[in-house]
Amino acid sequence: MHFKDLKTQYETLKPEIDAAIAGVLDSATFIGGEPVRNLEQSLAEHVGVKNCITCANGTDALTLALMAWYIGADDAVFVPDFTSFATAEAPAALGAHIVFVDVDPHTYNMDPDSLINAVNRVKKEGKYNPKVVISVDLFGQAPDYFAIKRICRENDLLLLEDCAQGLGGGVDITGGKDYKMNGSFGDIATTSFFPAKPIGCFGDGGAVFTDNDEWADHIRSVCVHGKGEDKYNNIRLGMNSRLDSIQAAILRIKLAAFKGEPSVRKKIPYGSELLALNTLSDVYDKEIKYYKRKGIEIPVIKKDNLSAWASYNVLLPEGADRDLIQEKLAGKDIPTQVYYPNPLHRLDAFAKSTPGTLETNPETEIAEETCPNSIMLSRRILSLPIHPYLTEKEVKYVARTLGEML
Ligand SMILES: *Cc1c(COP(=O)(O)O)cnc(C)c1O
């Protein structure tokens, strides 16, 4: 069994993908050009945001957004304590002060109450300027944006939505008529096309989304060495962060497969990858609930939320030996992962020093007290196989094998 099955996905979409790659080779335009412009337009339409700027990866996308806001030393950036290292790495590398925020123990997403407490504390201390909240659509699901956006408004904070795992998901805010898509909630949103993400390319890739034209222009400049109107008159310092044309051409097909557009629908079980993932997660939920009395918990998807199912994560019973369970599952051909084995605040890069110093990070000590859910999740969470080419039978086999093992 595969944890993710990029090989079967490629085999399913091979004629379209091979033709798209051949088209780029024929054009001999390898950076930019029509495939990139076309992809940016499709992504902007899909997300429902005015501007989409593609770039080299999801970490750069975060950095580009923060650069458009001139985030640096003395600025406080609020980050969930339970997420990918990259979420906090990008602002920290720009010199910002990272404040860790606890997460909800059921949805695993940023907890608005913990965010309010963190913002109030930093304001009261008066040492750093509270500037940005980075929310993460963790494992595919949007956090409580209603509450988070209100906190941002009331405290004059910018919202950066890290949608690296959430692209393709959304929230029904219209009473069943339509979804507001993930990637449209932040003042700026970013995503990643790393191969294992919900919509992945054949290498590294990323994108930034925003309705704000000024920020979009700034980001378009920064990702090409700070170019001005004239490419050879650089108006600021930037970086080189572009998406290759080949990756863009591949991504157009992957996006269509994920959404289930007519050109690929008939080849994919259930008609679209998104539908397949949601069908399989329902099967997981139902099967695993049967073992609830043993202390295992399923991930909670909030009513009205549509997850992109970047991963399916259960909580093992308190005290269970996760390493041993993983080993025994592997012996039965069931691959598993742990996202994430450590809360951010305990990682050496944050615990041992704040950027530029060698002292113990005071924020780490605070987070030990204020982020109990993040600590609990890192101890109990286990990621089970989920991808659009897995069968219901395989899902049942995983759930029952795990349930009986406990
Ligand atoms: C993968 C990921 C990133 C980084 O994306 P890359 O393309 O690997 O740089 C950032 N944030 C989250 C939440 C991620 O899962």
Residues whose N, C-alpha, C, O or C-beta is under 5 A from the ligand:
A	BS01	LIG	N57 G58 T59 S84 A86 T87 V136 D162 A164 Q165 S192 F193 F194 G205
